[in-house]
Amino acid sequence: MNEDRASVARMGSIIGVAGNALLAVIKVFTGFFTGSMAILADG
């Protein structure tokens, strides 16, 4: 039971980190192409 919970927690963490990394990359590209310093600073 504990191994199942640990596996689910690990998978959730990996998905969360990957999602945040993808969002940061999208923000950087958007900020670069639009010339927005605010979006670049946030990404």
C-alpha positions in Angstrom: 0.0 0.0 0.0 2.7 2.5 0.9 4.6 1.7 -2.3 1.5 2.5 -4.3 1.1 5.8 -2.6 4.7 6.7 -3.1 4.5 5.8 -6.7 1.4 8.0 -7.2 3.1 10.8 -5.3 6.3 10.5 -7.4 4.3 10.5 -10.6 2.3 13.6 -9.5 5.5 15.4 -8.6 7.1 14.6 -12.0 4.0 15.8 -13.9 3.9 19.0 -11.8 7.6 19.8 -12.5 7.2 19.0 -16.2 4.1 21.2 -16.4 5.8 24.1 -14.7 8.9 23.8 -16.9 6.7 23.8 -20.0 4.8 26.9 -18.8 8.1 28.7 -18.1 9.4 27.9 -21.6 6.1 29.1 -23.2 6.3 32.4 -21.2 9.9 33.0 -22.2 9.1 32.5 -25.9 5.9 34.6 -25.6 7.8 37.4 -23.9 10.6 37.3 -26.4 8.4 37.4 -29.4 6.1 40.1 -28.1 8.8 42.2 -26.5 7.1 42.1 -23.1 9.6 42.5 -20.3 6.9 41.6 -17.7 6.3 38.2 -19.3 10.0 37.6 -19.6 10.6 38.4 -15.9 7.8 36.1 -14.9 9.0 33.2 -17.0 
